[in-house]
Amino acid sequence: MEDVVPSYHTQLTALTSSASTAAVAGFLALSNPPSAKVRLALSRLNKAVRRPLHGDRALDLSIALEILLVDGAGENTFKVALRAALLVGGSTEDKLAVRRTVGALYSIRSALVHDGILPSEIKVQGLGKRPSVEVVREATTVTADVIRAVLVRGGIPDWQSLELAGS
C-alpha cells in the first residue's frame, strides 16, 4: 500500500520562486529524449520521497541518477558520482561531499541488489561509517539538485566535455 497511500515524505530543500520558475521553464524548453529522461527521473525521485523504507528510497534514487547520468557501458558508481558532483557544482568541498554521498548510496544499492541486505551503516569515503538512513536522506537532496541542474542547463550535458572541462 505504500505506493498507493504514502505514509512518509522526505523533506526536500525548498526552492525560491525564481528557482522554481527557472526549473519549470527549463523543463518546458527540453526536447526529447532529454525531456523523457527528466520526466522519468522526476517520477523516480517522487517515488523515493514517498517510500517509508530507506532501502527502497536508495534503489529509486539510484535509478533516477542513472537515467540522467549514465550514457553507456562503464563503471556506474564512479561515473554517476563524478557527474553528479560536476553538475551540482559548488566549491571543491561541495563536490567532494556530493561524490561521497553518491558513492555511499551505490554501496547501499549494491548491498541490497547483490546480498539482499540493507546495511544499517555504510562507509562514506573520508567520513567513516554513517547511518544508511542519513546517507539516503542526503542522496535525495543530491538527486533533486541533479535534476534541477539538468533543467537549468537546458538538457543533459555532453559528458566528455563536462568531465574534461569541469563546466
Backbone torsions as a table, in degrees:
resi	resn	phi	psi	omega
1	MET	NA	-12.4	-175.8
2	GLU	-62.2	-27.8	177.3
3	ASP	-79.8	-19.0	-179.4
4	VAL	-93.1	-49.6	-179.3
5	VAL	-124.7	90.4	-176.9
6	PRO	-65.2	141.3	179.1
7	SER	-112.6	6.7	-173.4
8	TYR	-145.0	141.2	174.3
9	HIS	-139.3	123.0	176.0
10	THR	-75.3	135.6	177.1
11	GLN	-76.8	120.2	177.6
12	LEU	-101.2	162.0	176.9
13	THR	-66.3	131.5	179.3
14	ALA	-71.5	144.1	176.7
15	LEU	-97.6	145.7	171.5
16	THR	-72.0	165.1	179.8
17	SER	-64.2	-35.6	179.1
18	SER	-69.7	-37.7	177.4
19	ALA	-66.6	-39.2	177.5
20	SER	-63.8	-44.4	179.4
21	THR	-61.4	-43.0	179.5
22	ALA	-65.2	-39.8	179.8
23	ALA	-65.1	-45.7	179.7
24	VAL	-64.8	-45.1	178.9
25	ALA	-61.1	-41.3	177.9
26	GLY	-62.1	-43.0	179.2
27	PHE	-64.4	-45.6	-178.3
28	LEU	-65.2	-26.4	-179.6
29	ALA	-82.3	-12.6	-178.0
30	LEU	-69.7	143.4	171.7
31	SER	-99.2	177.4	174.6
32	ASN	-90.0	146.3	9.0
33	PRO	-84.8	-13.8	-179.0
34	PRO	-56.2	-37.6	179.3
35	SER	-60.3	-44.3	-179.9
36	ALA	-65.8	-38.5	179.3
37	LYS	-66.2	-44.1	179.5
38	VAL	-65.1	-41.4	178.7
39	ARG	-59.5	-43.8	179.4
40	LEU	-67.9	-41.4	177.4
41	ALA	-62.3	-41.9	176.5
42	LEU	-61.8	-39.4	178.1
43	SER	-61.7	-43.4	179.6
44	ARG	-69.4	-37.0	175.4
45	LEU	-63.8	-42.4	178.0
46	ASN	-59.1	-44.4	177.2
47	LYS	-62.8	-42.8	-176.8
48	ALA	-60.6	-43.7	-176.5
49	VAL	-71.2	-14.4	-178.8
50	ARG	-99.2	-10.3	-177.4
51	ARG	-81.4	136.6	-179.0
52	PRO	-77.5	-26.2	-177.1
53	LEU	-96.5	126.7	-175.5
54	HIS	-68.3	-21.6	173.9
55	GLY	-65.0	-43.1	176.3
56	ASP	-64.3	-38.8	177.5
57	ARG	-63.0	-41.5	-179.8
58	ALA	-59.4	-42.7	179.8
59	LEU	-64.6	-45.0	179.4
60	ASP	-65.1	-39.5	178.8
61	LEU	-65.4	-39.8	178.0
62	SER	-61.5	-42.2	178.5
63	ILE	-63.6	-44.8	-180.0
64	ALA	-59.7	-44.1	179.8
65	LEU	-66.5	-40.9	179.9
66	GLU	-65.1	-36.3	179.1
67	ILE	-56.6	-41.1	-175.3
68	LEU	-92.5	-25.9	-168.1
69	LEU	-113.0	-5.4	-179.8
70	VAL	-110.2	133.0	-177.9
71	ASP	-125.1	20.8	179.4
72	GLY	152.7	-158.8	-176.8
73	ALA	-70.6	158.5	177.8
74	GLY	139.3	177.9	-177.8
75	GLU	-80.7	107.1	-171.0
76	ASN	-68.8	-37.1	-178.1
77	THR	-59.6	-50.4	179.4
78	PHE	-61.4	-49.1	-175.4
79	LYS	-62.3	-48.7	-177.5
80	VAL	-66.7	-42.3	-179.4
81	ALA	-64.3	-44.5	178.9
82	LEU	-63.1	-48.5	-175.9
83	ARG	-67.3	-38.0	176.5
84	ALA	-61.7	-44.3	-179.9
85	ALA	-62.6	-43.5	-179.8
86	LEU	-66.2	-40.4	-179.5
87	LEU	-69.3	-45.7	-178.0
88	VAL	-68.4	-37.2	173.8
89	GLY	71.8	-153.5	-175.7
90	GLY	96.7	-161.4	179.4
91	SER	-70.8	170.0	176.7
92	THR	-58.1	-41.7	179.2
93	GLU	-63.8	-39.4	176.6
94	ASP	-61.6	-44.4	179.9
95	LYS	-64.6	-40.8	177.5
96	LEU	-62.3	-40.4	179.6
97	ALA	-63.0	-43.6	177.7
98	VAL	-62.2	-45.8	-178.5
99	ARG	-62.9	-41.9	177.7
100	ARG	-63.1	-43.8	-178.8
101	THR	-62.5	-46.4	-179.5
102	VAL	-66.9	-39.6	176.6
103	GLY	-60.7	-42.5	178.2
104	ALA	-67.6	-38.4	176.3
105	LEU	-58.1	-42.1	179.7
106	TYR	-69.0	-28.4	173.7
107	SER	-66.5	-40.4	176.7
108	ILE	-63.4	-47.5	179.6
109	ARG	-58.1	-44.8	-179.0
110	SER	-62.1	-44.0	178.5
111	ALA	-61.7	-40.4	179.7
112	LEU	-67.5	-47.2	-174.5
113	VAL	-73.3	-41.3	-173.0
114	HIS	-92.8	-29.3	-177.7
115	ASP	-112.7	-15.4	-177.0
116	GLY	71.8	18.5	-175.8
117	ILE	-123.8	131.9	174.7
118	LEU	-93.7	111.8	-179.6
119	PRO	-71.5	141.6	177.9
120	SER	-74.9	-28.2	176.0
121	GLU	-130.0	154.2	180.0
122	ILE	-140.1	144.2	178.8
123	LYS	-75.8	128.3	175.9
124	VAL	-111.2	122.5	-175.7
125	GLN	-52.0	126.7	177.9
126	GLY	81.5	-9.1	-177.5
127	LEU	-121.4	-9.3	-177.7
128	GLY	81.1	-161.3	-177.7
129	LYS	-77.5	137.8	177.6
130	ARG	-135.1	152.0	176.6
131	PRO	-58.6	131.8	-177.4
132	SER	-62.9	-30.1	178.6
133	VAL	-63.4	-35.0	177.1
134	GLU	-69.6	-40.3	178.7
135	VAL	-62.3	-43.2	179.5
136	VAL	-64.8	-38.9	177.6
137	ARG	-60.8	-45.7	178.6
138	GLU	-66.0	-38.4	179.7
139	ALA	-66.6	-28.7	176.2
140	THR	-63.5	-45.0	178.0
141	THR	-64.8	-41.9	178.8
142	VAL	-61.1	-43.7	-179.5
143	THR	-62.2	-43.8	176.8
144	ALA	-61.6	-40.1	178.9
145	ASP	-65.6	-37.8	177.8
146	VAL	-64.0	-46.1	179.6
147	ILE	-61.0	-44.0	179.3
148	ARG	-61.2	-41.6	-179.6
149	ALA	-64.2	-39.4	177.4
150	VAL	-62.7	-42.4	-180.0
151	LEU	-66.0	-43.6	-179.6
152	VAL	-64.5	-36.8	178.8
153	ARG	-72.9	-18.4	-178.2
154	GLY	86.6	16.2	177.3
155	GLY	152.0	-177.5	179.3
156	ILE	-82.2	127.0	-174.8
157	PRO	-70.7	165.4	169.4
158	ASP	-72.8	109.2	-170.5
159	TRP	-63.2	-40.2	-179.6
160	GLN	-61.6	-42.7	178.8
161	SER	-65.5	-43.7	-179.7
162	LEU	-63.6	-44.2	-177.7
163	GLU	-66.1	-36.8	-178.2
164	LEU	-84.2	-36.2	-178.1
165	ALA	-92.7	-26.6	-179.1
166	GLY	78.5	11.5	177.7
167	SER	-153.9	NA	NA
